[in-house]
């Protein structure tokens, strides 16, 4: 099997069009089509259904796409390791990031790579956990930052940060005007409030539902919205409250309209992990990339929530301390 033909097929399959793939690969479309057809002849399988709107994968094509991505990844790893013999840390590093974290760390992570791994080719992909697990499995992603990952023999992981979920409300909201919220609320009190939550299987929703179920509680869900900025915009308009990590407010240029309230009895803790495949060899570039991600995430997330103050009628809101945790004595454990 010719690697160049395999690369061409994968690009056509991913882009869904010979025209778009020919532009991306900088190769004439007739030559690209001929090479993919030669691959089909060699394998004695139709890999693509061609139509006027582009191409669609056959069942054989879906199978080859899955294997092809892994094969091309392994070839890239081999090239990188050979380059490392010459002392160069180069090659591709593909990283998956959750939407709630992407805006916060994309710029500092890119700058860290440009400084410490200037010869590496960085690819950042934003997606939800299900997509990132699949990307790690088939080799599209080398590593990913995930919340509360499932334990698997196919994955290695490193804990990056633990964060409390907090109640996010709007300052002066009609929901709290008559009876302002205290700086800290019990989980039972949170369950009674109108909440705007993402739908399952969002990790924060699963975590909140699970903690409430342990105490025989059920959240009062006013709206289910799958989109961080959409949730926060609705909260800002006073249509409900959100339960998220404090650092998610970094997705807003102006966090002033929001008030944060600690949750206790119990605290709801989310763990951020760096995850990579245990089935594929880690190159020196990948090992250095793991260190860079750990440093950037811990620095960015650890300081993101500092200075925001909870809402209270008497102005007694407690500021968030390092890492989003409440300062000593500010809220019950």
C-alpha positions as CSV (number, residue, x, y, z in Angstrom):
1,X,0.0,0.0,0.0
2,X,1.5,3.3,-1.1
3,X,1.7,5.8,1.8
4,X,1.2,8.8,-0.6
5,X,-2.0,7.2,-1.9
6,X,-3.2,6.5,1.6
7,X,-2.5,10.1,2.6
8,X,-4.5,11.4,-0.4
9,X,-7.4,9.1,0.4
10,X,-7.5,10.2,4.1
11,X,-7.5,13.9,3.1
12,X,-10.3,13.4,0.5
13,X,-12.3,11.4,3.0
14,X,-11.9,14.1,5.7
15,X,-12.7,17.0,3.5
16,X,-15.5,15.2,1.6
17,X,-14.4,16.5,-1.8
18,X,-11.6,15.9,-4.3
19,X,-11.7,19.7,-5.1
20,X,-11.1,20.7,-1.5
21,X,-8.5,18.0,-1.0
22,X,-6.6,19.0,-4.2
23,X,-6.3,22.5,-2.9
24,X,-5.2,21.4,0.6
25,X,-2.6,19.0,-0.9
26,X,-1.5,21.3,-3.7
27,X,-2.0,18.7,-6.3
28,X,-4.0,18.7,-9.5
29,X,-7.4,17.2,-9.1
30,X,-7.1,14.6,-11.9
31,X,-3.9,13.3,-10.5
32,X,-5.4,13.1,-7.0
33,X,-8.4,11.2,-8.3
34,X,-6.2,8.8,-10.3
35,X,-4.1,8.0,-7.2
36,X,-7.1,7.3,-5.0
37,X,-8.6,5.1,-7.8
38,X,-5.3,3.1,-8.0
39,X,-5.6,2.5,-4.2
40,X,-9.1,1.2,-4.7
41,X,-8.0,-1.1,-7.5
42,X,-5.1,-2.5,-5.4
43,X,-7.5,-3.1,-2.5
44,X,-10.3,-4.4,-4.8
45,X,-12.8,-2.2,-2.9
46,X,-14.7,0.9,-3.6
47,X,-13.7,3.3,-0.9
48,X,-15.7,6.4,-1.9
49,X,-19.1,7.0,-3.4
50,X,-18.7,9.9,-5.8
51,X,-21.5,12.3,-6.6
52,X,-22.0,15.8,-7.8
53,X,-21.8,17.3,-4.3
54,X,-18.6,15.5,-3.3
55,X,-17.8,12.1,-1.9
56,X,-19.2,9.8,0.7
57,X,-17.3,7.0,2.4
58,X,-18.4,3.4,1.8
59,X,-18.2,0.9,4.7
60,X,-14.8,-0.2,3.4
61,X,-13.8,3.4,3.2
62,X,-14.8,4.1,6.8
63,X,-12.7,1.1,7.9
64,X,-9.6,2.3,5.9
65,X,-10.0,5.8,7.1
66,X,-9.8,4.6,10.7
67,X,-6.7,2.5,10.0
68,X,-5.2,5.0,7.6
69,X,-5.1,7.8,10.2
70,X,-3.3,5.5,12.7
71,X,-0.8,4.3,10.0
72,X,0.0,7.9,9.0
73,X,0.4,8.8,12.6
74,X,2.9,6.0,13.2
75,X,4.9,7.1,10.1
76,X,5.0,10.6,11.5
77,X,6.2,9.3,14.8
78,X,9.0,7.3,13.1
79,X,10.1,10.3,11.2
80,X,10.1,12.4,14.4
81,X,12.1,9.8,16.3
82,X,14.7,9.7,13.5
83,X,14.9,13.4,13.7
84,X,15.4,13.3,17.4
85,X,18.5,11.2,16.8
86,X,19.9,14.4,15.2
87,X,18.8,16.4,18.3
88,X,15.8,18.1,16.8
89,X,12.4,18.1,18.7
90,X,10.1,18.2,15.7
91,X,7.0,16.5,14.3
92,X,3.3,16.9,14.7
93,X,1.6,17.4,18.1
94,X,-2.2,17.2,18.0
95,X,-4.0,18.3,21.2
96,X,-7.7,18.2,22.0
97,X,-9.2,20.9,24.3
98,X,-12.7,21.2,25.9
99,X,-14.7,24.3,24.9
100,X,-14.7,25.6,28.5
101,X,-10.9,25.7,28.5
102,X,-10.0,26.4,24.9
103,X,-10.2,30.2,25.0
104,X,-8.3,30.4,28.3
105,X,-5.2,28.4,27.2
106,X,-5.0,28.5,23.4
107,X,-2.9,31.6,23.2
108,X,-0.4,30.8,26.1
109,X,-0.1,27.2,24.9
110,X,0.7,28.3,21.4
111,X,3.3,30.8,22.7
112,X,4.9,28.1,24.8
113,X,5.2,25.8,21.8
114,X,6.7,28.5,19.7
115,X,9.3,29.2,22.4
116,X,10.2,25.7,23.5
117,X,9.2,23.5,20.4
118,X,9.7,25.8,17.5
119,X,10.1,23.0,15.0
120,X,7.0,21.1,16.1
121,X,3.7,21.4,14.2
122,X,1.0,22.1,16.7
123,X,-2.6,21.3,16.0
124,X,-5.3,22.3,18.5
125,X,-8.8,20.8,18.2
126,X,-11.8,21.9,20.3
127,X,-14.4,19.3,21.1
128,X,-16.4,17.4,23.6
129,X,-15.2,14.4,25.5
130,X,-16.8,11.8,23.2
131,X,-15.1,13.3,20.2
132,X,-11.7,13.4,22.0
133,X,-11.9,9.8,23.1
134,X,-12.5,8.8,19.5
135,X,-9.7,11.0,18.3
136,X,-7.3,9.4,20.8
137,X,-8.4,6.0,19.8
138,X,-7.9,6.4,16.0
139,X,-4.8,8.5,16.2
140,X,-6.2,11.9,15.2
141,X,-5.2,13.3,18.6
142,X,-1.9,12.6,20.4
143,X,-3.2,13.9,23.7
144,X,-6.3,15.7,25.1
145,X,-7.3,17.7,28.2
146,X,-10.4,16.0,29.7
147,X,-12.6,16.4,32.7
148,X,-13.1,13.4,34.9
149,X,-11.9,10.9,32.3
150,X,-13.0,7.3,32.3
151,X,-10.3,4.9,33.3
152,X,-9.2,2.7,30.5
153,X,-6.2,0.4,29.9
154,X,-5.8,2.1,26.5
155,X,-5.2,5.5,28.1
156,X,-2.6,7.1,30.4
157,X,-3.5,10.2,32.3
158,X,-2.0,12.9,34.5
159,X,-4.1,15.0,36.9
160,X,-3.7,18.7,36.2
161,X,-6.0,20.5,38.4
162,X,-9.0,20.1,40.8
163,X,-11.7,22.8,40.7
164,X,-14.9,23.4,42.6
165,X,-18.0,24.0,40.6
166,X,-19.7,27.3,41.7
167,X,-23.1,28.8,41.2
168,X,-22.9,31.6,38.6
169,X,-25.6,34.2,38.9
170,X,-26.2,37.7,37.5
171,X,-25.7,40.8,39.6
172,X,-29.1,42.5,40.2
173,X,-31.0,39.7,38.6
174,X,-34.8,39.7,39.0
175,X,-34.4,36.2,40.4
176,X,-32.4,37.5,43.4
177,X,-33.6,41.0,43.7
178,X,-36.2,40.2,46.4
179,X,-34.0,37.8,48.2
180,X,-30.3,38.1,47.4
181,X,-28.3,34.9,47.5
182,X,-25.7,34.4,50.3
183,X,-22.0,34.1,49.4
184,X,-22.2,30.3,49.8
185,X,-25.1,27.8,49.3
186,X,-25.6,24.2,50.2
187,X,-26.1,21.7,47.3
188,X,-29.7,21.4,48.5
189,X,-30.3,25.1,48.2
190,X,-28.7,25.0,44.7
191,X,-31.1,22.2,43.7
192,X,-34.1,24.5,44.4
193,X,-32.9,27.3,42.2
194,X,-33.8,27.7,38.5
195,X,-30.8,26.3,36.7
196,X,-29.6,26.6,33.1
197,X,-27.5,23.4,32.5
198,X,-26.0,21.6,29.5
199,X,-27.6,18.3,28.6
200,X,-26.0,14.9,29.3
201,X,-23.4,13.6,28.6
202,X,-21.8,16.9,29.3
203,X,-19.2,16.2,32.1
204,X,-20.4,19.1,34.4
205,X,-24.0,18.0,34.1
206,X,-23.1,14.4,34.8
207,X,-21.1,15.5,37.8
208,X,-23.8,17.7,39.2
209,X,-26.6,15.2,38.6
210,X,-24.5,12.5,40.3
211,X,-23.7,14.5,43.4
212,X,-27.3,15.6,43.8
213,X,-28.6,12.0,43.3
214,X,-26.3,10.9,46.2
215,X,-28.4,13.1,48.5
216,X,-31.8,12.4,47.0
217,X,-31.9,15.7,45.1
218,X,-32.7,16.6,41.6
219,X,-31.8,19.9,39.9
220,X,-34.6,22.3,38.9
221,X,-33.7,22.7,35.2
222,X,-35.2,25.8,33.6
223,X,-33.3,25.4,30.3
224,X,-31.0,22.8,28.8
225,X,-28.4,24.6,26.6
226,X,-25.4,22.9,25.0
227,X,-23.0,25.9,24.6
228,X,-21.0,27.6,27.3
229,X,-21.3,31.1,26.0
230,X,-25.0,30.6,25.4
231,X,-25.5,29.5,29.0
232,X,-23.6,32.4,30.4
233,X,-25.5,34.9,28.1
234,X,-28.8,33.6,29.4
235,X,-27.5,33.8,33.0
236,X,-26.5,37.4,32.4
237,X,-30.0,38.2,31.2
238,X,-31.3,36.9,34.5
239,X,-33.1,33.8,33.1
240,X,-31.5,31.3,35.5
241,X,-28.3,30.3,37.2
242,X,-25.4,28.1,36.0
243,X,-23.2,25.6,37.8
244,X,-19.7,25.6,36.3
245,X,-16.0,26.1,37.3
246,X,-15.2,29.8,38.0
247,X,-12.6,30.0,35.2
248,X,-15.3,29.5,32.6
249,X,-16.0,33.2,33.0
250,X,-12.7,33.8,31.2
251,X,-14.7,33.1,28.0
252,X,-16.3,36.6,28.6
253,X,-14.3,39.7,28.0
254,X,-16.3,41.4,30.8
255,X,-17.1,39.2,33.9
256,X,-18.5,42.1,35.9
257,X,-22.2,41.2,35.4
258,X,-21.7,37.8,37.0
259,X,-21.6,36.9,40.7
260,X,-20.0,33.7,42.0
261,X,-21.4,31.7,45.0
262,X,-19.6,28.8,46.6
263,X,-21.4,25.4,46.9
264,X,-21.0,23.4,50.0
265,X,-22.4,20.3,51.8
266,X,-20.9,18.9,49.7
267,X,-18.5,20.7,47.5
268,X,-18.8,19.6,43.9
269,X,-15.2,18.9,42.6
270,X,-14.2,18.5,39.0
271,X,-10.8,17.1,38.0
272,X,-9.0,18.2,34.9
273,X,-6.7,15.5,33.4
274,X,-4.2,15.3,30.5
275,X,-4.8,12.0,28.7
276,X,-2.9,10.2,25.9
277,X,-2.9,6.8,24.4
278,X,-0.9,4.0,26.1
279,X,-0.9,2.0,22.9
280,X,1.4,4.3,20.9
281,X,5.0,5.2,21.7
282,X,5.6,8.7,23.1
283,X,8.3,10.6,21.3
284,X,10.6,13.1,22.9
285,X,8.6,15.8,21.3
286,X,5.4,14.4,22.8
287,X,7.0,14.1,26.3
288,X,8.0,17.8,26.1
289,X,4.6,18.7,24.9
290,X,3.0,17.0,27.9
291,X,5.2,19.0,30.2
292,X,4.3,22.3,28.4
293,X,0.5,21.5,28.6
294,X,0.7,20.7,32.3
295,X,2.6,24.0,33.0
296,X,0.3,26.1,30.9
297,X,-3.0,24.6,32.2
298,X,-2.0,24.8,35.8
299,X,-0.9,28.4,35.5
300,X,-3.9,29.5,33.5
301,X,-6.6,27.7,35.4
302,X,-5.0,28.3,38.8
303,X,-5.3,32.0,38.5
304,X,-8.3,32.5,36.3
305,X,-10.9,33.0,39.1
306,X,-9.1,35.3,41.4
307,X,-10.7,38.5,42.3
308,X,-14.3,37.8,41.4
309,X,-16.6,38.5,44.3
310,X,-19.9,36.8,45.2
311,X,-23.1,38.7,45.3
312,X,-24.8,39.6,48.6
313,X,-27.0,42.4,49.7
314,X,-24.7,43.5,52.4
315,X,-21.7,43.5,50.1
316,X,-20.1,40.6,52.1
317,X,-19.2,38.5,49.1
318,X,-16.0,36.5,49.5
319,X,-13.4,36.7,46.8
320,X,-12.2,33.5,45.1
321,X,-8.8,32.4,46.2
322,X,-6.0,30.7,44.2
323,X,-7.2,28.0,41.9
324,X,-10.9,29.0,42.3
325,X,-11.0,27.7,45.9
326,X,-12.6,30.0,48.5
327,X,-10.3,31.8,50.8
328,X,-9.8,30.4,54.3
329,X,-13.0,30.7,56.4
330,X,-15.0,32.2,53.5
331,X,-17.3,29.3,53.0
332,X,-18.1,26.1,54.7
333,X,-16.5,22.9,53.5
